[in-house]
């Protein structure tokens, strides 16, 4: 702990006091610091990674794939600058466009399409949503659209690659 050393030479001069030297041992403070660090490291909870649960189908041949009618499909294309293109089916006959930052509009599109499919086929779960992301789209938008699938309780959706043919069809319609 702390010690005080007194220098006693035997000289006692008039009016002079002896100089005292103090020495503080810092070892207990260092021990206490490490104990506190250890306690807080063990007592704290680490942030848990957030993951989206997705059921992936088993790998199969091309023969096992089902053909989905255009009337049961909705295509969502994630573009650059928070844009979202959507069309009924996958043939891009009628393409809609909206700003992805307005999530309520995305929900309305999905809910409306679910109601149309439910009216025609009797169950909203027949709807299949095809999600395609351009290379210039943001990863955050892909995560948000997957969250929308969870919010709208869409059971069948597929992540597809945005191909050059998709680009030609999409921008060919935009030029008209």
C-alpha positions as CSV (number, residue, x, y, z in Angstrom):
1,X,0.0,0.0,0.0
2,X,1.2,3.5,0.6
3,X,4.4,4.1,2.5
4,X,6.0,7.1,4.0
5,X,9.7,7.2,4.4
6,X,11.3,9.6,6.8
7,X,14.8,10.7,6.5
8,X,16.4,10.8,9.9
9,X,20.1,11.8,9.9
10,X,20.3,12.8,13.5
11,X,20.8,16.4,12.6
12,X,18.1,18.5,14.1
13,X,18.7,22.0,13.0
14,X,16.7,24.8,14.2
15,X,13.4,25.3,12.3
16,X,14.0,22.7,9.7
17,X,11.6,20.0,9.2
18,X,12.5,16.6,7.9
19,X,11.5,15.9,4.3
20,X,9.1,13.1,3.9
21,X,8.9,11.0,0.7
22,X,5.7,9.2,-0.3
23,X,5.5,6.1,-2.4
24,X,2.1,4.7,-3.6
25,X,1.9,1.1,-4.7
26,X,-0.4,0.9,-7.7
27,X,-0.6,-2.9,-7.8
28,X,-4.0,-3.2,-6.1
29,X,-5.5,-0.6,-8.5
30,X,-4.3,-2.5,-11.5
31,X,-5.8,-5.7,-10.0
32,X,-9.1,-3.9,-9.4
33,X,-9.1,-2.6,-13.0
34,X,-8.6,-6.0,-14.5
35,X,-11.3,-7.5,-12.2
36,X,-13.8,-4.9,-13.4
37,X,-12.9,-5.4,-17.0
38,X,-13.3,-9.2,-16.6
39,X,-16.6,-8.7,-14.8
40,X,-18.1,-6.5,-17.5
41,X,-16.9,-8.7,-20.3
42,X,-18.5,-11.7,-18.8
43,X,-21.7,-9.9,-17.6
44,X,-22.6,-8.2,-20.9
45,X,-24.6,-9.8,-23.7
46,X,-23.1,-9.7,-27.1
47,X,-25.3,-8.6,-30.0
48,X,-26.8,-11.5,-31.8
49,X,-26.6,-11.7,-35.6
50,X,-29.8,-11.1,-37.4
51,X,-30.6,-13.6,-40.0
52,X,-33.6,-14.2,-42.3
53,X,-34.9,-17.8,-42.2
54,X,-35.5,-19.0,-45.7
55,X,-36.5,-22.5,-46.7
56,X,-34.6,-23.5,-49.7
57,X,-35.9,-26.2,-52.0
58,X,-33.8,-29.3,-52.6
59,X,-31.7,-29.3,-55.7
60,X,-33.5,-30.8,-58.6
61,X,-33.2,-31.3,-62.3
62,X,-34.9,-29.0,-64.8
63,X,-37.5,-31.7,-65.4
64,X,-38.8,-31.3,-61.8
65,X,-39.4,-27.6,-62.1
66,X,-43.0,-26.4,-62.3
67,X,-44.3,-23.9,-64.8
68,X,-46.2,-21.0,-63.1
69,X,-48.9,-19.3,-65.0
70,X,-48.4,-15.6,-65.6
71,X,-51.6,-14.8,-63.7
72,X,-50.1,-16.1,-60.5
73,X,-46.8,-14.2,-60.7
74,X,-45.6,-10.8,-59.6
75,X,-42.2,-9.6,-60.7
76,X,-40.3,-7.1,-58.5
77,X,-37.1,-5.6,-59.9
78,X,-34.8,-3.7,-57.6
79,X,-33.1,-0.9,-59.4
80,X,-30.5,1.8,-58.7
81,X,-31.3,4.9,-56.6
82,X,-34.0,3.1,-54.5
83,X,-36.3,2.4,-57.4
84,X,-38.6,-0.6,-57.8
85,X,-40.1,-1.8,-61.0
86,X,-43.0,-4.2,-60.8
87,X,-45.2,-6.1,-63.3
88,X,-47.8,-8.8,-63.2
89,X,-46.3,-11.9,-64.5
90,X,-42.8,-12.0,-65.9
91,X,-43.4,-10.7,-69.4
92,X,-43.1,-7.0,-68.5
93,X,-46.3,-6.0,-70.5
94,X,-47.4,-3.4,-67.9
95,X,-44.5,-2.1,-65.8
96,X,-45.0,0.1,-62.8
97,X,-42.4,2.2,-61.1
98,X,-42.2,3.6,-57.5
99,X,-39.7,4.9,-55.0
100,X,-38.6,2.1,-52.7
101,X,-38.2,4.4,-49.8
102,X,-42.0,4.4,-49.4
103,X,-42.4,0.9,-48.0
104,X,-46.2,1.3,-47.6
105,X,-46.6,1.4,-51.4
106,X,-44.7,-1.9,-51.7
107,X,-47.1,-3.5,-49.2
108,X,-50.1,-2.2,-51.1
109,X,-48.8,-3.6,-54.4
110,X,-48.3,-7.0,-52.8
111,X,-51.6,-7.0,-50.9
112,X,-53.5,-6.0,-54.0
113,X,-51.9,-8.7,-56.1
114,X,-52.7,-11.3,-53.3
115,X,-56.3,-10.2,-53.4
116,X,-56.5,-10.6,-57.2
117,X,-54.9,-14.1,-57.0
118,X,-57.2,-15.0,-54.1
119,X,-60.3,-13.9,-56.1
120,X,-59.2,-15.9,-59.1
121,X,-57.8,-19.1,-57.5
122,X,-59.4,-19.1,-54.0
123,X,-56.2,-18.7,-52.0
124,X,-53.7,-15.9,-51.7
125,X,-50.9,-18.4,-51.2
126,X,-51.0,-19.2,-55.0
127,X,-49.1,-16.0,-55.6
128,X,-45.5,-16.3,-56.5
129,X,-43.3,-13.3,-56.3
130,X,-40.2,-13.2,-58.5
131,X,-37.5,-10.9,-57.0
132,X,-34.7,-9.7,-59.3
133,X,-32.0,-7.2,-58.3
134,X,-29.9,-5.2,-60.7
135,X,-26.2,-5.0,-60.1
136,X,-26.6,-1.3,-59.3
137,X,-29.3,-1.9,-56.6
138,X,-28.5,-1.6,-52.9
139,X,-28.1,-4.7,-50.7
140,X,-30.3,-2.9,-48.1
141,X,-33.2,-2.8,-50.6
142,X,-32.9,-6.6,-51.1
143,X,-33.1,-7.1,-47.3
144,X,-36.1,-4.7,-47.1
145,X,-38.0,-6.6,-49.8
146,X,-37.3,-9.9,-48.1
147,X,-38.7,-8.3,-44.9
148,X,-41.8,-7.3,-46.9
149,X,-42.3,-10.9,-47.9
150,X,-42.4,-11.7,-44.1
151,X,-44.7,-8.8,-43.4
152,X,-47.2,-9.6,-46.1
153,X,-46.9,-13.4,-45.3
154,X,-46.0,-14.3,-48.8
155,X,-45.2,-18.0,-48.7
156,X,-43.8,-18.4,-52.2
157,X,-41.1,-16.1,-53.6
158,X,-38.0,-16.6,-55.6
159,X,-34.7,-14.7,-55.9
160,X,-33.6,-14.6,-59.5
161,X,-30.7,-13.2,-61.4
162,X,-31.4,-10.0,-63.4
163,X,-30.2,-11.0,-66.9
164,X,-29.4,-9.0,-70.0
165,X,-32.6,-10.1,-71.6
166,X,-34.5,-8.7,-68.6
167,X,-32.7,-5.4,-69.0
168,X,-33.5,-5.2,-72.7
169,X,-37.2,-5.9,-72.1
170,X,-37.4,-3.5,-69.2
171,X,-35.6,-0.6,-70.9
172,X,-37.1,-1.4,-74.2
173,X,-40.5,-0.7,-72.7
174,X,-39.3,2.5,-71.1
175,X,-38.3,3.9,-74.4
176,X,-41.8,3.5,-75.9
